[in-house]
Amino acid sequence: MQLFEELVEVMKTLHSPGGCPWDSEQTHDSLKPYLIEEAYEVIDAIDSGSDEHLAEELGDVMLQVVFHSQIASSEGRFTIDDVIRGIIEKLKRRHPHVFGDTKVNNSGDVVKNWEEIKRKEKREKKSGGSVLDGLPDMLPALIKARRIQEKVSRVGFDWEQSEDVMLKIDEELEELKEAGKLQDRDAIEEEIGDLLFSVANYARFISLCPEDALRKTIDKFQKRFRYIERELPKRGKKLGEASLEEMDELWEEVKRQDSGSDTKK
């Protein structure tokens, strides 16, 4: 706790009059982009497998929490102690199988209890208490799709087997094709959304994260396209001047390198 208290004091000094001009000008709104950016940098650090990188990025996220708390404290609204106290109380309240007398058999029971306690809290606050409450509007769409699907699954609204979800994907793909034939942009947009939602649902059903899957594909695409950018000048070509066939040839080349085989995939 001594180090954490030192961090709080450092932030208080930076944000106070006579401290850092930039820090003292910041507000909750101005810091929003940094909080989002730091959260994604933590994900990058996890993917990198570097403990040193992860420790650094977690520190940056912690700084954001302390920074927002200091802004509120300077305005007399709440302090970092209120933030910590609130999360401690929430953790104890939502883990009655650890801090109370509730019995559970597995992690599934834990999740069901957690969601029921959350709904009870919402009802007590007279905010409706919907199963779908608690998801930020600005959550990335694939993550939000998965979280919605998880929430409704816990109350029994789910497919029985993965094959059923796959059939839904096939159905949505056919509907997208039909909308494409009609060249109805509104219908195409709707069907693309339905297809993405169904694909996200399949990923969730087999315990995969659709956001991670798409991010890995994006990373793979970037790696392969950068290979094209590097190799074209070696062949006397510039990007934008090379034919599609020439770029496809390089694309297939890097694919073979990735697969460790000379056989096309």
C-alpha positions in Angstrom: 0.0 0.0 0.0 2.9 2.3 0.6 3.8 2.4 -3.2 0.1 2.9 -4.1 -0.1 5.8 -1.7 3.0 7.3 -3.2 1.4 7.0 -6.7 -1.7 8.8 -5.4 0.5 11.6 -3.9 2.5 12.0 -7.1 -0.7 12.3 -9.1 -2.1 14.8 -6.6 1.1 16.9 -7.0 0.9 16.8 -10.8 -2.7 17.8 -10.9 -2.5 20.6 -8.3 -1.8 24.3 -8.9 1.9 24.6 -9.4 2.2 21.1 -10.7 2.2 20.0 -14.3 0.3 22.5 -16.6 -1.0 19.6 -18.9 -2.1 17.4 -16.0 -3.9 20.2 -14.3 -5.9 21.0 -17.4 -7.3 17.4 -17.9 -10.9 16.4 -17.3 -12.8 13.1 -17.4 -13.8 13.8 -21.0 -10.3 14.8 -22.2 -8.9 11.6 -20.7 -11.4 9.2 -22.3 -9.2 8.4 -25.3 -6.2 7.6 -23.2 -8.2 5.2 -21.0 -9.4 3.3 -24.1 -5.9 3.3 -25.6 -4.2 2.0 -22.4 -6.8 -0.8 -22.1 -6.0 -2.0 -25.7 -2.3 -1.7 -25.0 -2.7 -4.1 -22.1 -4.3 -6.6 -24.6 -1.3 -6.1 -26.9 1.0 -6.8 -24.0 -0.9 -10.0 -23.0 -0.6 -11.2 -26.6 3.1 -10.4 -26.7 3.8 -12.8 -23.8 6.2 -10.2 -22.2 5.8 -9.9 -18.5 7.8 -6.7 -18.5 5.5 -5.2 -21.2 2.4 -6.3 -19.3 3.5 -4.9 -16.0 4.2 -1.5 -17.7 0.9 -1.3 -19.4 -1.1 -2.4 -16.3 0.7 0.5 -14.6 -0.6 2.9 -17.3 -4.1 1.6 -16.7 -3.7 2.1 -13.0 -2.6 5.6 -13.6 -5.8 6.4 -15.5 -7.8 5.2 -12.5 -5.8 7.3 -10.1 -5.9 10.3 -12.5 -9.8 10.2 -12.8 -10.1 9.8 -9.0 -7.8 12.8 -8.4 -9.9 15.0 -10.7 -13.0 14.0 -8.8 -11.3 14.5 -5.5 -10.1 18.0 -6.4 -13.8 18.8 -7.1 -15.0 17.4 -3.9 -17.0 14.6 -5.5 -15.2 11.3 -4.5 -11.8 10.1 -3.7 -9.6 7.1 -4.6 -10.6 5.6 -1.3 -14.3 5.7 -2.3 -13.3 3.9 -5.6 -11.4 1.2 -3.7 -14.1 0.8 -1.0 -16.8 0.5 -3.6 -15.0 -2.3 -5.5 -14.2 -4.2 -2.3 -17.8 -4.1 -1.3 -19.0 -5.2 -4.7 -16.6 -8.1 -4.8 -17.7 -9.4 -1.4 -21.4 -8.9 -2.3 -21.1 -10.8 -5.6 -19.1 -13.6 -4.1 -21.4 -14.9 -1.4 -20.0 -18.4 -1.9 -16.7 -17.1 -0.6 -17.7 -14.3 1.9 -21.1 -15.8 2.8 -23.1 -19.0 3.2 -24.0 -19.6 -0.4 -23.0 -23.0 -1.9 -21.9 -23.5 -5.5 -20.9 -26.6 -7.4 -18.8 -25.0 -10.2 -17.9 -21.9 -12.0 -21.2 -21.9 -13.9 -23.0 -21.5 -10.7 -20.8 -18.6 -9.8 -21.6 -16.8 -13.0 -25.3 -17.4 -12.6 -25.2 -16.0 -9.1 -23.2 -13.0 -10.2 -25.7 -12.1 -12.9 -28.7 -12.6 -10.5 -27.0 -10.4 -7.9 -26.4 -7.7 -10.6 -30.0 -7.8 -11.7 -31.1 -7.5 -8.1 -28.8 -4.5 -7.6 -30.3 -2.9 -10.7 -33.9 -3.5 -9.5 -33.0 -1.9 -6.2 -31.7 1.1 -8.0 -35.0 1.2 -10.0 -33.2 0.9 -13.3 -35.2 -2.0 -14.8 -33.0 -4.9 -13.8 -32.8 -6.3 -17.4 -30.6 -9.2 -18.1 -28.9 -7.0 -20.7 -28.1 -4.1 -18.3 -24.5 -3.1 -17.7 -23.0 -3.2 -21.2 -21.4 0.1 -22.3 -22.9 1.6 -25.5 -19.4 2.2 -26.9 -18.2 -1.4 -26.3 -16.7 -2.8 -29.6 -19.5 -4.4 -31.6 -18.0 -8.0 -31.7 -17.3 -7.9 -27.9 -20.7 -6.5 -27.2 -22.4 -9.2 -29.4 -20.6 -11.9 -27.4 -21.4 -10.4 -24.0 -25.1 -10.1 -25.0 -25.2 -13.7 -26.1 -23.5 -14.8 -22.9 -26.0 -13.0 -20.8 -29.1 -14.4 -22.5 -27.5 -17.8 -22.5 -27.4 -17.8 -18.7 -31.1 -17.6 -18.5 -31.7 -20.4 -21.0 -32.0 -18.4 -24.3 -29.5 -20.3 -26.4 -29.0 -22.9 -29.0 -28.7 -26.5 -28.0 -25.7 -27.4 -30.1 -23.1 -25.8 -32.3 -24.5 -27.3 -35.5 -27.7 -25.2 -34.9 -25.7 -22.1 -34.8 -23.8 -23.0 -38.0 -27.2 -23.5 -39.7 -28.1 -20.0 -38.6 -24.9 -18.7 -40.2 -25.8 -20.5 -43.5 -29.3 -19.0 -43.3 -28.0 -15.4 -42.8 -25.5 -15.8 -45.6 -28.2 -16.8 -48.0 -30.3 -13.9 -47.0 -27.3 -11.6 -47.5 -26.9 -13.0 -51.0 -30.5 -12.4 -51.8 -30.3 -8.8 -50.5 -27.2 -8.4 -52.7 -29.1 -9.5 -55.8 -31.7 -6.9 -55.1 -29.0 -4.2 -54.5 -31.0 -3.0 -51.5 -28.4 -1.2 -49.4 -30.5 -1.1 -46.3 -31.3 -4.8 -46.5 -27.6 -5.6 -47.2 -26.5 -3.7 -44.2 -29.1 -5.5 -42.0 -28.1 -8.9 -43.3 -24.4 -8.2 -42.9 -25.2 -7.3 -39.2 -27.2 -10.5 -38.8 -24.4 -12.6 -40.3 -21.7 -11.0 -38.1 -23.9 -11.5 -35.0 -24.4 -15.1 -35.9 -20.7 -15.7 -36.5 -19.9 -14.0 -33.2 -22.5 -16.3 -31.6 -20.8 -19.4 -33.0 -17.5 -18.3 -31.7 -19.0 -17.7 -28.3 -20.8 -21.1 -28.4 -17.4 -22.9 -28.9 -15.7 -20.7 -26.3 -13.7 -18.5 -28.7 -13.6 -14.7 -28.7 -14.8 -13.3 -32.0 -12.9 -10.0 -31.4 -9.6 -12.0 -30.9 -10.3 -14.1 -34.0 -10.8 -11.0 -36.2 -7.9 -9.2 -34.7 -5.6 -12.2 -35.5 -6.9 -12.2 -39.1 -6.2 -8.5 -39.4 -2.7 -9.0 -38.1 -2.2 -11.8 -40.6 -3.5 -9.6 -43.5 -1.2 -6.7 -42.5 1.8 -9.0 -42.3 1.2 -10.5 -45.7 0.4 -7.1 -47.4 3.6 -5.6 -45.9 5.5 -8.5 -47.5 4.0 -7.4 -50.9 5.1 -3.9 -50.2 8.7 -5.0 -49.4 9.0 -7.5 -52.3 7.5 -5.4 -55.2 10.5 -2.9 -55.4 12.8 -6.0 -55.7 11.0 -6.8 -58.9 11.2 -3.3 -60.2 7.6 -2.5 -59.4 5.9 0.1 -57.2 2.7 -0.3 -55.2 -0.1 1.0 -57.4 1.7 0.1 -60.6 1.8 -3.7 -60.1 -1.0 -5.8 -61.5 -3.4 -7.7 -59.3 -1.9 -10.9 -60.6 1.6 -9.8 -59.6 0.4 -8.9 -56.1 -1.5 -12.2 -55.8 1.6 -14.1 -56.7 3.4 -12.5 -53.8 0.4 -13.1 -51.5 0.5 -16.8 -52.3 4.2 -16.8 -51.8 4.0 -15.4 -48.2 1.1 -17.8 -47.5 3.3 -20.7 -48.4 6.0 -19.3 -46.1 3.5 -19.0 -43.3 2.3 -22.5 -43.7 5.9 -23.9 -43.9 5.0 -25.7 -47.1 5.4 -25.2 -50.8 1.8 -26.4 -51.3 -0.9 -23.7 -51.8 -3.6 -23.5 -49.2 
